[in-house]
Amino acid sequence: MKDAESLDLSVIALAALKEIYDDIKATFKSGEQMRAVKLALRRKVDVLTILPIGGGKSLVFQLPAWMEKDLTTVVIVPFVALAEEMKDRCINMRLSFYV
């Protein structure tokens, strides 16, 4: 994805990241995180993201959901505690949700 579309998505995603956190210095935690967000935004393939604990996996679905509020994002989590954490994050990001 090294083309004009990729560059546009990089700029758009970074701007949204800065806006969602209300921090002009906000950046992606890694290149892998940014690539996964861009793949999610393209909506052409399913995305499986493997990152370490604290690597920013949640942002891979949260940022596109925040940017494209008119679409539906389905997230399946394996633990009740994690579902509660995701619910809190959705509240903080002003995203509608259903658990």
ZIZIQUI-V933588 format. One line per field, one symbol per residue. ss: DSSP state (h for helix, s for strand, l for the rest). psi: psi as a letter, one per 40 degrees, with the letter a starting at -180 (. if undefined). burial: + if it has 16 or more other C-alpha atoms within 10 Angstrom, else -. A space follows every 50 residues. Layout:
ss=???
psi=???
burial=???
This chain:
ss=lllhhhhhhhhhhhhhhhhhllllllllllhhhhhhhhhhhhllllllll llllllhhhhhhhhhhhllllllllllllhhhhhhhhhhhhhlllllll
psi=fgadddddddddddddddddefheehiididdddddddddddfeiihhhh iiheefdddddddddddgeeihhhhhieidddddddddddddefhiih.
burial=--------++--++-++--+-------+---++++++++++--------- -----++-++++++++-------------------++--+---------
